[in-house]
């Protein structure tokens, strides 16, 4: 669905292909698991934080949240840049007791583009998703070909984000993700790289 809002502002909603059946019962189970994690008492371990200060134009926070048994259950990332680019990313990843990613949410924006996307994941494969892309400075709407190029498929592995085409493979299991985050040479953004 494409919406022309006003002037050069375009909004594009991206849903699963209508010909594919969504297992709504399974998606609802995963939604409940996510909500249960949000209601748990979790311990936050700040992996990286850089607050705004007089010498900084950006704020960055990466937090990992563990349950009482020390299992990663949630990851949170917030990044804001105050240099005129208006770049911002908010991200949440949720993990089940076995360390499998069950839900991933991203909200991204810059001076021209913004978008939101979420995925429900079962054993590394997408069981439902929704995305949106907004463009404040685009001259024309996205073509069907462009939409189909970025649209993930139900049942496919989680690989790329819809909006920024960031690699999301490293988020699919807690062990892989934590290995990257605990690396002594970690640099913010490494989690979006590919594992060799």
Secondary structure, DSSP 8 states (H G I E B T S, - for coil): -EEEEETTEEEEEEE--TTS---HHHHHHHHHHHHHHHHS--EEEEEEEE---TT-SEEEEEEEEE-TTS-EEEEEEEEEE-SSS--EEEEEEEE-TTSBEEEEEEEEE-SSEEEEEEEEEETTEEEEEEEEEEESS-SS---HHHHHHH---TTSB--B-TTT--B-GGGSBHHHHHHHHT-TT--TTGGGS---
